[in-house]
Amino acid sequence: MAVSPELAAATVLDPDGRAVPLTALWAEGPTVVLFLRHFG
Amino acid sequence: MFCREQVARFGAHRDEVASLGGSIVAIGNGTPAMAQGFLRQFPLPFRVFTDPSRQVYALAGMRRTFGLGLRSLVAGRQAMKEGHRQGKTQGDPWQQGGVLIVVPPGEVVFEHVDQFAGDSAAPDEVLTALRAVVGQAP
């Protein structure tokens, strides 16, 4: 199942607040993406 | 507490994931400062990002549920037995987590959407899926 175009276009922030394209997270190979409930 | 448990369980498998040509990233939903604070407290062996608007969570199909049910309390008891403790919630307290495996350029080959707090995917299940992706028998 391909990620939706909306998800592919989304960004996240690194801990320094810089926007990172979501697609960059898995650009290098198979990537396990953990969605945390929150930080705590 | 459950997010601490989740990152600890998966962090222990980072080298195995790397040996399969993969990597692990984590996405939280607080501010970048909260992510920095979390990393100071729990230095993680993988990259961490945050999605303060929770737009990515929603687009990825992650759930929001209200309250903690019996299943979460049972899972919490187990997590505490393993030494994990509840910290100050930094982010949306009702956001649930999950796990995806995505292969370039953007194919989701594994999906686990937590149905309640503590309903995390088992690392073994995720590793089995990853091995299948790279064509390696368990």
Backbone of each chain as nested JSON, in Angstrom:
{
  "chains": [
    {"id": "A", "residues": [
      {"number": 1, "name": "MET", "atoms": {"N": [0.853, -1.19, 0.0], "CA": [0.0, 0.0, 0.0], "C": [0.89, 1.241, 0.0]}},
      {"number": 2, "name": "ALA", "atoms": {"N": [0.722, 2.079, -0.991], "CA": [1.541, 3.293, -1.072], "C": [1.043, 4.332, -0.073]}},
      {"number": 3, "name": "VAL", "atoms": {"N": [1.959, 5.107, 0.475], "CA": [1.523, 6.193, 1.353], "C": [0.72, 7.184, 0.518]}},
      {"number": 4, "name": "SER", "atoms": {"N": [-0.227, 7.837, 1.154], "CA": [-1.067, 8.779, 0.417], "C": [-0.234, 9.983, -0.011]}},
      {"number": 5, "name": "PRO", "atoms": {"N": [-0.664, 10.672, -1.077], "CA": [0.061, 11.882, -1.497], "C": [0.134, 12.916, -0.371]}},
      {"number": 6, "name": "GLU", "atoms": {"N": [-0.937, 12.992, 0.447], "CA": [-0.938, 13.96, 1.546], "C": [0.134, 13.607, 2.572]}},
      {"number": 7, "name": "LEU", "atoms": {"N": [0.25, 12.319, 2.864], "CA": [1.262, 11.905, 3.836], "C": [2.665, 12.103, 3.253]}},
      {"number": 8, "name": "ALA", "atoms": {"N": [2.821, 11.785, 1.997], "CA": [4.131, 11.943, 1.362], "C": [4.562, 13.402, 1.332]}},
      {"number": 9, "name": "ALA", "atoms": {"N": [3.601, 14.305, 1.339], "CA": [3.928, 15.733, 1.272], "C": [4.107, 16.357, 2.656]}},
      {"number": 10, "name": "ALA", "atoms": {"N": [3.834, 15.582, 3.695], "CA": [3.866, 16.136, 5.057], "C": [5.302, 16.269, 5.562]}},
      {"number": 11, "name": "THR", "atoms": {"N": [5.453, 17.072, 6.576], "CA": [6.759, 17.244, 7.209], "C": [6.645, 16.993, 8.707]}},
      {"number": 12, "name": "VAL", "atoms": {"N": [7.774, 16.654, 9.315], "CA": [7.884, 16.582, 10.776], "C": [9.007, 17.542, 11.174]}},
      {"number": 13, "name": "LEU", "atoms": {"N": [9.157, 17.759, 12.463], "CA": [10.222, 18.642, 12.957], "C": [11.284, 17.811, 13.651]}},
      {"number": 14, "name": "ASP", "atoms": {"N": [12.54, 18.192, 13.454], "CA": [13.574, 17.538, 14.25], "C": [13.639, 18.233, 15.618]}},
      {"number": 15, "name": "PRO", "atoms": {"N": [14.419, 17.703, 16.557], "CA": [14.414, 18.299, 17.909], "C": [14.893, 19.753, 17.947]}},
      {"number": 16, "name": "ASP", "atoms": {"N": [15.537, 20.197, 16.853], "CA": [15.938, 21.603, 16.778], "C": [14.88, 22.466, 16.107]}},
      {"number": 17, "name": "GLY", "atoms": {"N": [13.764, 21.852, 15.74], "CA": [12.663, 22.616, 15.161], "C": [12.729, 22.753, 13.652]}},
      {"number": 18, "name": "ARG", "atoms": {"N": [13.676, 22.083, 13.031], "CA": [13.777, 22.164, 11.57], "C": [12.799, 21.207, 10.908]}},
      {"number": 19, "name": "ALA", "atoms": {"N": [12.123, 21.705, 9.875], "CA": [11.162, 20.857, 9.157], "C": [11.907, 19.837, 8.296]}},
      {"number": 20, "name": "VAL", "atoms": {"N": [11.441, 18.606, 8.357], "CA": [12.052, 17.512, 7.592], "C": [10.937, 16.828, 6.801]}},
      {"number": 21, "name": "PRO", "atoms": {"N": [11.111, 16.699, 5.486], "CA": [10.079, 15.978, 4.716], "C": [9.934, 14.549, 5.235]}},
      {"number": 22, "name": "LEU", "atoms": {"N": [8.717, 14.131, 5.38], "CA": [8.495, 12.781, 5.911], "C": [9.167, 11.732, 5.033]}},
      {"number": 23, "name": "THR", "atoms": {"N": [9.159, 11.96, 3.739], "CA": [9.748, 10.98, 2.818], "C": [11.247, 10.796, 3.059]}},
      {"number": 24, "name": "ALA", "atoms": {"N": [11.887, 11.814, 3.66], "CA": [13.327, 11.704, 3.94], "C": [13.591, 10.641, 5.002]}},
      {"number": 25, "name": "LEU", "atoms": {"N": [12.59, 10.35, 5.819], "CA": [12.793, 9.38, 6.901], "C": [13.036, 7.984, 6.353]}},
      {"number": 26, "name": "TRP", "atoms": {"N": [12.424, 7.671, 5.237], "CA": [12.549, 6.31, 4.703], "C": [13.264, 6.288, 3.35]}},
      {"number": 27, "name": "ALA", "atoms": {"N": [13.983, 7.339, 3.03], "CA": [14.628, 7.432, 1.718], "C": [15.766, 6.435, 1.546]}},
      {"number": 28, "name": "GLU", "atoms": {"N": [16.387, 6.031, 2.659], "CA": [17.609, 5.217, 2.56], "C": [17.352, 3.719, 2.556]}},
      {"number": 29, "name": "GLY", "atoms": {"N": [16.162, 3.304, 2.943], "CA": [15.892, 1.868, 3.002], "C": [14.679, 1.601, 3.868]}},
      {"number": 30, "name": "PRO", "atoms": {"N": [14.374, 0.336, 4.076], "CA": [13.206, 0.001, 4.898], "C": [13.324, 0.666, 6.27]}},
      {"number": 31, "name": "THR", "atoms": {"N": [12.256, 1.31, 6.675], "CA": [12.304, 2.089, 7.908], "C": [11.14, 1.738, 8.825]}},
      {"number": 32, "name": "VAL", "atoms": {"N": [11.492, 1.419, 10.051], "CA": [10.486, 1.181, 11.086], "C": [10.144, 2.542, 11.684]}},
      {"number": 33, "name": "VAL", "atoms": {"N": [8.925, 2.989, 11.476], "CA": [8.495, 4.298, 11.965], "C": [7.636, 4.084, 13.219]}},
      {"number": 34, "name": "LEU", "atoms": {"N": [8.182, 4.472, 14.35], "CA": [7.442, 4.341, 15.613], "C": [6.669, 5.623, 15.864]}},
      {"number": 35, "name": "PHE", "atoms": {"N": [5.388, 5.518, 16.029], "CA": [4.586, 6.668, 16.44], "C": [4.417, 6.572, 17.952]}},
      {"number": 36, "name": "LEU", "atoms": {"N": [5.021, 7.516, 18.666], "CA": [4.937, 7.519, 20.124], "C": [3.629, 8.145, 20.558]}},
      {"number": 37, "name": "ARG", "atoms": {"N": [3.125, 7.717, 21.687], "CA": [1.897, 8.336, 22.199], "C": [2.172, 9.801, 22.546]}},
      {"number": 38, "name": "HIS", "atoms": {"N": [3.287, 10.037, 23.148], "CA": [3.716, 11.403, 23.489], "C": [5.135, 11.294, 24.003]}},
      {"number": 39, "name": "PHE", "atoms": {"N": [5.738, 12.397, 24.393], "CA": [7.058, 12.369, 25.019], "C": [6.848, 12.362, 26.528]}},
      {"number": 40, "name": "GLY", "atoms": {"N": [7.109, 11.28, 27.177], "CA": [6.929, 11.321, 28.642], "C": [6.99, 9.944, 29.24]}}
    ]},
    {"id": "B", "residues": [
      {"number": 1, "name": "MET", "atoms": {"N": [4.812, 6.484, 30.027], "CA": [5.348, 5.177, 30.385], "C": [5.35, 4.234, 29.178]}},
      {"number": 2, "name": "PHE", "atoms": {"N": [4.213, 4.209, 28.425], "CA": [4.157, 3.286, 27.292], "C": [5.12, 3.706, 26.183]}},
      {"number": 3, "name": "CYS", "atoms": {"N": [5.312, 5.026, 26.035], "CA": [6.249, 5.44, 24.986], "C": [7.674, 5.097, 25.394]}},
      {"number": 4, "name": "ARG", "atoms": {"N": [7.974, 5.182, 26.7], "CA": [9.3, 4.772, 27.172], "C": [9.508, 3.285, 26.907]}},
      {"number": 5, "name": "GLU", "atoms": {"N": [8.467, 2.516, 27.19], "CA": [8.55, 1.069, 26.965], "C": [8.76, 0.789, 25.473]}},
      {"number": 6, "name": "GLN", "atoms": {"N": [8.004, 1.505, 24.639], "CA": [8.078, 1.277, 23.193], "C": [9.48, 1.567, 22.659]}},
      {"number": 7, "name": "VAL", "atoms": {"N": [10.058, 2.708, 23.035], "CA": [11.382, 3.039, 22.498], "C": [12.453, 2.114, 23.067]}},
      {"number": 8, "name": "ALA", "atoms": {"N": [12.294, 1.687, 24.33], "CA": [13.284, 0.776, 24.914], "C": [13.241, -0.576, 24.222]}},
      {"number": 9, "name": "ARG", "atoms": {"N": [12.048, -1.074, 23.966], "CA": [11.916, -2.393, 23.338], "C": [12.471, -2.383, 21.917]}},
      {"number": 10, "name": "PHE", "atoms": {"N": [12.173, -1.32, 21.175], "CA": [12.665, -1.269, 19.805], "C": [14.136, -0.881, 19.744]}},
      {"number": 11, "name": "GLY", "atoms": {"N": [14.57, -0.045, 20.671], "CA": [15.977, 0.346, 20.701], "C": [16.886, -0.856, 20.877]}},
      {"number": 12, "name": "ALA", "atoms": {"N": [16.417, -1.837, 21.616], "CA": [17.213, -3.051, 21.849], "C": [17.415, -3.847, 20.568]}},
      {"number": 13, "name": "HIS", "atoms": {"N": [16.617, -3.56, 19.547], "CA": [16.708, -4.311, 18.276], "C": [17.303, -3.47, 17.154]}},
      {"number": 14, "name": "ARG", "atoms": {"N": [17.871, -2.329, 17.514], "CA": [18.379, -1.443, 16.462], "C": [19.416, -2.128, 15.588]}},
      {"number": 15, "name": "ASP", "atoms": {"N": [20.368, -2.851, 16.213], "CA": [21.436, -3.472, 15.433], "C": [20.889, -4.543, 14.491]}},
      {"number": 16, "name": "GLU", "atoms": {"N": [19.889, -5.267, 14.969], "CA": [19.293, -6.302, 14.118], "C": [18.576, -5.658, 12.934]}},
      {"number": 17, "name": "VAL", "atoms": {"N": [17.88, -4.557, 13.201], "CA": [17.216, -3.833, 12.113], "C": [18.261, -3.338, 11.119]}},
      {"number": 18, "name": "ALA", "atoms": {"N": [19.366, -2.811, 11.633], "CA": [20.432, -2.3, 10.76], "C": [21.042, -3.428, 9.934]}},
      {"number": 19, "name": "SER", "atoms": {"N": [21.167, -4.614, 10.557], "CA": [21.756, -5.748, 9.821], "C": [20.871, -6.184, 8.662]}},
      {"number": 20, "name": "LEU", "atoms": {"N": [19.61, -5.808, 8.724], "CA": [18.675, -6.119, 7.641], "C": [18.6, -4.972, 6.629]}},
      {"number": 21, "name": "GLY", "atoms": {"N": [19.452, -3.978, 6.821], "CA": [19.467, -2.845, 5.903], "C": [18.427, -1.797, 6.232]}},
      {"number": 22, "name": "GLY", "atoms": {"N": [17.841, -1.901, 7.412], "CA": [16.788, -0.973, 7.795], "C": [17.223, 0.006, 8.863]}},
      {"number": 23, "name": "SER", "atoms": {"N": [16.313, 0.84, 9.244], "CA": [16.567, 1.784, 10.325], "C": [15.269, 2.008, 11.09]}},
      {"number": 24, "name": "ILE", "atoms": {"N": [15.417, 2.637, 12.247], "CA": [14.258, 2.956, 13.095], "C": [14.224, 4.466, 13.276]}},
      {"number": 25, "name": "VAL", "atoms": {"N": [13.047, 5.041, 13.184], "CA": [12.859, 6.447, 13.559], "C": [11.631, 6.513, 14.462]}},
      {"number": 26, "name": "ALA", "atoms": {"N": [11.592, 7.516, 15.296], "CA": [10.43, 7.717, 16.17], "C": [9.848, 9.098, 15.928]}},
      {"number": 27, "name": "ILE", "atoms": {"N": [8.531, 9.169, 15.957], "CA": [7.822, 10.442, 15.827], "C": [6.962, 10.625, 17.067]}},
      {"number": 28, "name": "GLY", "atoms": {"N": [7.166, 11.74, 17.758], "CA": [6.314, 12.09, 18.886], "C": [5.427, 13.253, 18.505]}},
      {"number": 29, "name": "ASN", "atoms": {"N": [4.714, 13.811, 19.476], "CA": [3.797, 14.887, 19.092], "C": [3.843, 16.104, 19.995]}},
      {"number": 30, "name": "GLY", "atoms": {"N": [4.913, 16.277, 20.742], "CA": [5.064, 17.497, 21.521], "C": [5.846, 18.54, 20.738]}},
      {"number": 31, "name": "THR", "atoms": {"N": [6.29, 19.543, 21.436], "CA": [7.113, 20.568, 20.787], "C": [8.536, 20.038, 20.6]}},
      {"number": 32, "name": "PRO", "atoms": {"N": [9.325, 20.685, 19.747], "CA": [10.733, 20.276, 19.633], "C": [11.456, 20.324, 20.982]}},
      {"number": 33, "name": "ALA", "atoms": {"N": [11.13, 21.292, 21.821], "CA": [11.775, 21.368, 23.142], "C": [11.425, 20.134, 23.977]}},
      {"number": 34, "name": "MET", "atoms": {"N": [10.199, 19.664, 23.855], "CA": [9.809, 18.437, 24.571], "C": [10.598, 17.24, 24.045]}},
      {"number": 35, "name": "ALA", "atoms": {"N": [10.806, 17.212, 22.729], "CA": [11.601, 16.122, 22.144], "C": [13.029, 16.176, 22.685]}},
      {"number": 36, "name": "GLN", "atoms": {"N": [13.58, 17.377, 22.775], "CA": [14.936, 17.52, 23.31], "C": [14.999, 17.042, 24.759]}},
      {"number": 37, "name": "GLY", "atoms": {"N": [13.99, 17.414, 25.545], "CA": [13.965, 16.997, 26.947], "C": [13.866, 15.486, 27.083]}},
      {"number": 38, "name": "PHE", "atoms": {"N": [13.052, 14.889, 26.233], "CA": [12.891, 13.435, 26.253], "C": [14.217, 12.758, 25.907]}},
      {"number": 39, "name": "LEU", "atoms": {"N": [14.913, 13.308, 24.916], "CA": [16.193, 12.726, 24.497], "C": [17.27, 12.899, 25.561]}},
      {"number": 40, "name": "ARG", "atoms": {"N": [17.2, 14.008, 26.31], "CA": [18.172, 14.172, 27.4], "C": [17.948, 13.104, 28.466]}},
      {"number": 41, "name": "GLN", "atoms": {"N": [16.678, 12.813, 28.697], "CA": [16.342, 11.83, 29.732], "C": [16.557, 10.397, 29.242]}},
      {"number": 42, "name": "PHE", "atoms": {"N": [16.24, 10.174, 27.957], "CA": [16.343, 8.828, 27.382], "C": [17.095, 8.916, 26.059]}},
      {"number": 43, "name": "PRO", "atoms": {"N": [18.419, 8.954, 26.122], "CA": [19.176, 8.997, 24.857], "C": [18.824, 7.771, 24.004]}},
      {"number": 44, "name": "LEU", "atoms": {"N": [18.338, 8.027, 22.816], "CA": [17.841, 6.927, 21.989], "C": [18.806, 6.629, 20.855]}},
      {"number": 45, "name": "PRO", "atoms": {"N": [18.897, 5.361, 20.479], "CA": [19.831, 4.976, 19.418], "C": [19.23, 5.131, 18.034]}},
      {"number": 46, "name": "PHE", "atoms": {"N": [18.272, 6.016, 17.874], "CA": [17.722, 6.267, 16.547], "C": [17.192, 7.694, 16.488]}},
      {"number": 47, "name": "ARG", "atoms": {"N": [16.871, 8.133, 15.276], "CA": [16.448, 9.521, 15.072], "C": [15.032, 9.746, 15.628]}},
      {"number": 48, "name": "VAL", "atoms": {"N": [14.835, 10.93, 16.176], "CA": [13.546, 11.285, 16.768], "C": [13.047, 12.581, 16.139]}},
      {"number": 49, "name": "PHE", "atoms": {"N": [11.778, 12.591, 15.81], "CA": [11.152, 13.768, 15.225], "C": [9.852, 14.039, 15.985]}},
      {"number": 50, "name": "THR", "atoms": {"N": [9.253, 15.176, 15.698], "CA": [7.978, 15.447, 16.334], "C": [6.995, 16.059, 15.339]}},
      {"number": 51, "name": "ASP", "atoms": {"N": [5.736, 15.876, 15.655], "CA": [4.626, 16.3, 14.794], "C": [3.623, 17.027, 15.687]}},
      {"number": 52, "name": "PRO", "atoms": {"N": [3.962, 18.266, 16.087], "CA": [3.12, 18.966, 17.079], "C": [1.658, 19.109, 16.66]}},
      {"number": 53, "name": "SER", "atoms": {"N": [1.402, 19.226, 15.361], "CA": [0.015, 19.397, 14.906], "C": [-0.729, 18.057, 14.844]}},
      {"number": 54, "name": "ARG", "atoms": {"N": [0.012, 16.977, 14.942], "CA": [-0.505, 15.602, 14.835], "C": [-1.126, 15.333, 13.455]}},
      {"number": 55, "name": "GLN", "atoms": {"N": [-0.766, 16.164, 12.482], "CA": [-1.29, 15.955, 11.125], "C": [-0.783, 14.63, 10.55]}},
      {"number": 56, "name": "VAL", "atoms": {"N": [0.501, 14.344, 10.801], "CA": [1.078, 13.103, 10.274], "C": [0.422, 11.894, 10.937]}},
      {"number": 57, "name": "TYR", "atoms": {"N": [0.164, 12.007, 12.236], "CA": [-0.535, 10.915, 12.93], "C": [-1.878, 10.637, 12.25]}},
      {"number": 58, "name": "ALA", "atoms": {"N": [-2.605, 11.709, 12.0], "CA": [-3.94, 11.54, 11.407], "C": [-3.841, 10.951, 10.0]}},
      {"number": 59, "name": "LEU", "atoms": {"N": [-2.913, 11.479, 9.197], "CA": [-2.774, 10.992, 7.824], "C": [-2.298, 9.542, 7.794]}},
      {"number": 60, "name": "ALA", "atoms": {"N": [-1.545, 9.147, 8.831], "CA": [-1.042, 7.772, 8.889], "C": [-2.067, 6.825, 9.514]}},
      {"number": 61, "name": "GLY", "atoms": {"N": [-3.197, 7.353, 9.932], "CA": [-4.271, 6.504, 10.454], "C": [-4.175, 6.193, 11.931]}},
      {"number": 62, "name": "MET", "atoms": {"N": [-3.323, 6.932, 12.663], "CA": [-3.225, 6.684, 14.104], "C": [-4.476, 7.207, 14.814]}},
      {"number": 63, "name": "ARG", "atoms": {"N": [-4.813, 6.583, 15.91], "CA": [-6.08, 6.868, 16.586], "C": [-5.909, 7.842, 17.749]}},
      {"number": 64, "name": "ARG", "atoms": {"N": [-6.99, 8.5, 18.109], "CA": [-7.074, 9.235, 19.376], "C": [-8.225, 8.599, 20.146]}},
      {"number": 65, "name": "THR", "atoms": {"N": [-7.976, 8.237, 21.38], "CA": [-9.031, 7.686, 22.217], "C": [-8.986, 8.385, 23.568]}},
      {"number": 66, "name": "PHE", "atoms": {"N": [-10.113, 8.429, 24.22], "CA": [-10.191, 9.141, 25.498], "C": [-10.255, 8.147, 26.648]}},
      {"number": 67, "name": "GLY", "atoms": {"N": [-9.473, 8.444, 27.662], "CA": [-9.516, 7.616, 28.865], "C": [-8.617, 6.404, 28.76]}},
      {"number": 68, "name": "LEU", "atoms": {"N": [-8.437, 5.75, 29.887], "CA": [-7.63, 4.527, 29.952], "C": [-8.553, 3.402, 30.38]}},
      {"number": 69, "name": "GLY", "atoms": {"N": [-8.674, 2.386, 29.562], "CA": [-9.519, 1.253, 29.889], "C": [-8.757, 0.196, 30.666]}},
      {"number": 70, "name": "LEU", "atoms": {"N": [-9.456, -0.888, 30.938], "CA": [-8.871, -1.987, 31.717], "C": [-7.631, -2.55, 31.018]}},
      {"number": 71, "name": "ARG", "atoms": {"N": [-7.69, -2.669, 29.69], "CA": [-6.557, -3.248, 28.963], "C": [-5.31, -2.386, 29.136]}},
      {"number": 72, "name": "SER", "atoms": {"N": [-5.51, -1.048, 29.17], "CA": [-4.365, -0.161, 29.368], "C": [-3.799, -0.316, 30.769]}},
      {"number": 73, "name": "LEU", "atoms": {"N": [-4.676, -0.502, 31.745], "CA": [-4.204, -0.666, 33.121], "C": [-3.41, -1.955, 33.271]}},
      {"number": 74, "name": "VAL", "atoms": {"N": [-3.877, -3.019, 32.613], "CA": [-3.149, -4.293, 32.66], "C": [-1.791, -4.126, 31.971]}},
      {"number": 75, "name": "ALA", "atoms": {"N": [-1.795, -3.475, 30.798], "CA": [-0.534, -3.263, 30.075], "C": [0.395, -2.368, 30.895]}},
      {"number": 76, "name": "GLY", "atoms": {"N": [-0.176, -1.388, 31.595], "CA": [0.632, -0.496, 32.425], "C": [1.29, -1.236, 33.565]}},
      {"number": 77, "name": "ARG", "atoms": {"N": [0.564, -2.163, 34.145], "CA": [1.12, -2.956, 35.237], "C": [2.319, -3.762, 34.738]}},
      {"number": 78, "name": "GLN", "atoms": {"N": [2.183, -4.33, 33.532], "CA": [3.287, -5.106, 32.953], "C": [4.482, -4.199, 32.667]}},
      {"number": 79, "name": "ALA", "atoms": {"N": [4.212, -3.019, 32.115], "CA": [5.305, -2.089, 31.798], "C": [6.039, -1.683, 33.074]}},
      {"number": 80, "name": "MET", "atoms": {"N": [5.298, -1.489, 34.163], "CA": [5.93, -1.115, 35.429], "C": [6.779, -2.262, 35.968]}},
      {"number": 81, "name": "LYS", "atoms": {"N": [6.297, -3.488, 35.754], "CA": [7.083, -4.651, 36.176], "C": [8.422, -4.685, 35.45]}},
      {"number": 82, "name": "GLU", "atoms": {"N": [8.418, -4.187, 34.207], "CA": [9.651, -4.177, 33.417], "C": [10.504, -2.955, 33.722]}},
      {"number": 83, "name": "GLY", "atoms": {"N": [10.057, -2.163, 34.686], "CA": [10.88, -1.049, 35.155], "C": [10.56, 0.299, 34.555]}},
      {"number": 84, "name": "HIS", "atoms": {"N": [9.514, 0.388, 33.726], "CA": [9.173, 1.658, 33.101], "C": [8.253, 2.445, 34.028]}},
      {"number": 85, "name": "ARG", "atoms": {"N": [8.425, 3.747, 34.067], "CA": [7.634, 4.595, 34.957], "C": [6.96, 5.702, 34.162]}},
      {"number": 86, "name": "GLN", "atoms": {"N": [5.826, 6.127, 34.668], "CA": [5.092, 7.2, 34.011], "C": [5.765, 8.534, 34.302]}},
      {"number": 87, "name": "GLY", "atoms": {"N": [6.032, 9.294, 33.249], "CA": [6.573, 10.635, 33.42], "C": [5.504, 11.658, 33.116]}},
      {"number": 88, "name": "LYS", "atoms": {"N": [5.906, 12.915, 33.117], "CA": [4.967, 13.975, 32.785], "C": [4.618, 13.876, 31.298]}},
      {"number": 89, "name": "THR", "atoms": {"N": [3.336, 13.864, 31.008], "CA": [2.908, 13.756, 29.617], "C": [3.271, 15.026, 28.866]}},
      {"number": 90, "name": "GLN", "atoms": {"N": [4.003, 14.868, 27.77], "CA": [4.376, 16.023, 26.963], "C": [3.912, 15.774, 25.542]}},
      {"number": 91, "name": "GLY", "atoms": {"N": [2.753, 16.283, 25.245], "CA": [2.118, 16.026, 23.962], "C": [0.643, 15.77, 24.239]}},
      {"number": 92, "name": "ASP", "atoms": {"N": [-0.02, 15.228, 23.247], "CA": [-1.455, 14.964, 23.372], "C": [-1.68, 13.702, 24.217]}},
      {"number": 93, "name": "PRO", "atoms": {"N": [-2.312, 13.817, 25.384], "CA": [-2.458, 12.64, 26.242], "C": [-3.367, 11.567, 25.659]}},
      {"number": 94, "name": "TRP", "atoms": {"N": [-4.19, 11.92, 24.676], "CA": [-5.141, 10.929, 24.144], "C": [-4.707, 10.345, 22.818]}},
      {"number": 95, "name": "GLN", "atoms": {"N": [-3.572, 10.813, 22.329], "CA": [-3.079, 10.273, 21.07], "C": [-2.549, 8.861, 21.288]}},
      {"number": 96, "name": "GLN", "atoms": {"N": [-2.923, 7.951, 20.416], "CA": [-2.379, 6.604, 20.467], "C": [-1.251, 6.475, 19.445]}},
      {"number": 97, "name": "GLY", "atoms": {"N": [-0.397, 5.517, 19.66], "CA": [0.752, 5.338, 18.79], "C": [0.551, 4.235, 17.78]}},
      {"number": 98, "name": "GLY", "atoms": {"N": [1.66, 3.754, 17.274], "CA": [1.607, 2.678, 16.294], "C": [2.966, 2.498, 15.641]}},
      {"number": 99, "name": "VAL", "atoms": {"N": [3.009, 1.61, 14.683], "CA": [4.248, 1.314, 13.963], "C": [3.928, 1.097, 12.487]}},
      {"number": 100, "name": "LEU", "atoms": {"N": [4.75, 1.679, 11.641], "CA": [4.705, 1.386, 10.209], "C": [6.084, 0.902, 9.789]}},
      {"number": 101, "name": "ILE", "atoms": {"N": [6.133, 0.05, 8.789], "CA": [7.382, -0.166, 8.052], "C": [7.131, 0.385, 6.66]}},
      {"number": 102, "name": "VAL", "atoms": {"N": [7.997, 1.316, 6.27], "CA": [7.867, 1.942, 4.957], "C": [9.147, 1.679, 4.176]}},
      {"number": 103, "name": "VAL", "atoms": {"N": [8.985, 1.264, 2.933], "CA": [10.155, 1.073, 2.071], "C": [10.127, 2.144, 0.983]}},
      {"number": 104, "name": "PRO", "atoms": {"N": [11.322, 2.568, 0.548], "CA": [11.371, 3.598, -0.492], "C": [10.717, 3.108, -1.771]}},
      {"number": 105, "name": "PRO", "atoms": {"N": [10.05, 3.966, -2.511], "CA": [9.937, 5.4, -2.259], "C": [8.772, 5.774, -1.341]}},
      {"number": 106, "name": "GLY", "atoms": {"N": [7.99, 4.804, -0.901], "CA": [6.88, 5.145, -0.017], "C": [5.819, 4.075, 0.017]}},
      {"number": 107, "name": "GLU", "atoms": {"N": [6.245, 2.847, 0.26], "CA": [5.32, 1.713, 0.295], "C": [5.204, 1.233, 1.741]}},
      {"number": 108, "name": "VAL", "atoms": {"N": [3.982, 1.213, 2.258], "CA": [3.763, 0.724, 3.616], "C": [3.599, -0.79, 3.551]}},
      {"number": 109, "name": "VAL", "atoms": {"N": [4.53, -1.509, 4.169], "CA": [4.497, -2.971, 4.089], "C": [4.094, -3.601, 5.414]}},
      {"number": 110, "name": "PHE", "atoms": {"N": [3.977, -2.78, 6.455], "CA": [3.523, -3.276, 7.762], "C": [2.867, -2.105, 8.471]}},
      {"number": 111, "name": "GLU", "atoms": {"N": [1.764, -2.421, 9.153], "CA": [1.051, -1.356, 9.872], "C": [0.466, -1.928, 11.156]}},
      {"number": 112, "name": "HIS", "atoms": {"N": [0.724, -1.263, 12.25], "CA": [0.076, -1.606, 13.518], "C": [-0.406, -0.296, 14.127]}},
      {"number": 113, "name": "VAL", "atoms": {"N": [-1.713, -0.156, 14.249], "CA": [-2.307, 1.037, 14.856], "C": [-2.754, 0.651, 16.264]}},
      {"number": 114, "name": "ASP", "atoms": {"N": [-2.138, 1.257, 17.28], "CA": [-2.499, 0.928, 18.66], "C": [-3.985, 1.225, 18.891]}},
      {"number": 115, "name": "GLN", "atoms": {"N": [-4.659, 0.255, 19.476], "CA": [-6.083, 0.44, 19.739], "C": [-6.332, 1.065, 21.104]}},
      {"number": 116, "name": "PHE", "atoms": {"N": [-5.347, 0.954, 21.988], "CA": [-5.452, 1.547, 23.326], "C": [-4.042, 1.763, 23.853]}},
      {"number": 117, "name": "ALA", "atoms": {"N": [-3.917, 2.528, 24.924], "CA": [-2.6, 2.789, 25.501], "C": [-1.972, 1.478, 25.953]}},
      {"number": 118, "name": "GLY", "atoms": {"N": [-0.78, 1.197, 25.492], "CA": [-0.096, -0.041, 25.854], "C": [-0.244, -1.133, 24.816]}},
      {"number": 119, "name": "ASP", "atoms": {"N": [-0.982, -0.848, 23.747], "CA": [-1.217, -1.845, 22.691], "C": [-0.122, -1.76, 21.627]}},
      {"number": 120, "name": "SER", "atoms": {"N": [1.121, -1.714, 22.059], "CA": [2.223, -1.55, 21.112], "C": [2.496, -2.851, 20.364]}},
      {"number": 121, "name": "ALA", "atoms": {"N": [2.949, -2.713, 19.122], "CA": [3.357, -3.896, 18.352], "C": [4.58, -4.516, 19.015]}},
      {"number": 122, "name": "ALA", "atoms": {"N": [4.65, -5.826, 18.989], "CA": [5.819, -6.516, 19.536], "C": [6.969, -6.384, 18.549]}},
      {"number": 123, "name": "PRO", "atoms": {"N": [8.166, -6.076, 19.039], "CA": [9.311, -5.971, 18.123], "C": [9.503, -7.231, 17.279]}},
      {"number": 124, "name": "ASP", "atoms": {"N": [9.243, -8.41, 17.854], "CA": [9.415, -9.645, 17.084], "C": [8.51, -9.66, 15.848]}},
      {"number": 125, "name": "GLU", "atoms": {"N": [7.294, -9.181, 16.03], "CA": [6.338, -9.133, 14.92], "C": [6.842, -8.182, 13.831]}},
      {"number": 126, "name": "VAL", "atoms": {"N": [7.389, -7.065, 14.253], "CA": [7.892, -6.075, 13.301], "C": [9.134, -6.608, 12.59]}},
      {"number": 127, "name": "LEU", "atoms": {"N": [10.012, -7.276, 13.345], "CA": [11.224, -7.838, 12.746], "C": [10.876, -8.934, 11.733]}},
      {"number": 128, "name": "THR", "atoms": {"N": [9.884, -9.731, 12.037], "CA": [9.45, -10.766, 11.094], "C": [8.989, -10.123, 9.79]}},
      {"number": 129, "name": "ALA", "atoms": {"N": [8.238, -9.047, 9.912], "CA": [7.769, -8.34, 8.713], "C": [8.942, -7.734, 7.953]}},
      {"number": 130, "name": "LEU", "atoms": {"N": [9.905, -7.209, 8.685], "CA": [11.067, -6.597, 8.031], "C": [11.895, -7.645, 7.3]}},
      {"number": 131, "name": "ARG", "atoms": {"N": [12.065, -8.806, 7.938], "CA": [12.814, -9.888, 7.277], "C": [12.12, -10.304, 5.978]}},
      {"number": 132, "name": "ALA", "atoms": {"N": [10.803, -10.35, 6.012], "CA": [10.052, -10.725, 4.812], "C": [10.28, -9.694, 3.705]}},
      {"number": 133, "name": "VAL", "atoms": {"N": [10.362, -8.435, 4.086], "CA": [10.566, -7.367, 3.101], "C": [11.915, -7.515, 2.416]}},
      {"number": 134, "name": "VAL", "atoms": {"N": [12.92, -7.867, 3.196], "CA": [14.261, -7.937, 2.607], "C": [14.58, -9.341, 2.101]}},
      {"number": 135, "name": "GLY", "atoms": {"N": [13.591, -10.237, 2.185], "CA": [13.764, -11.565, 1.632], "C": [14.654, -12.471, 2.444]}},
      {"number": 136, "name": "GLN", "atoms": {"N": [14.685, -12.231, 3.756], "CA": [15.517, -13.055, 4.626], "C": [14.619, -13.897, 5.522]}},
      {"number": 137, "name": "ALA", "atoms": {"N": [14.855, -15.199, 5.509], "CA": [14.054, -16.077, 6.365], "C": [14.412, -15.826, 7.828]}},
      {"number": 138, "name": "PRO", "atoms": {"N": [13.454, -16.037, 8.731], "CA": [13.75, -15.812, 10.146], "C": [14.85, -16.734, 10.646]}}
    ]}
  ]
}
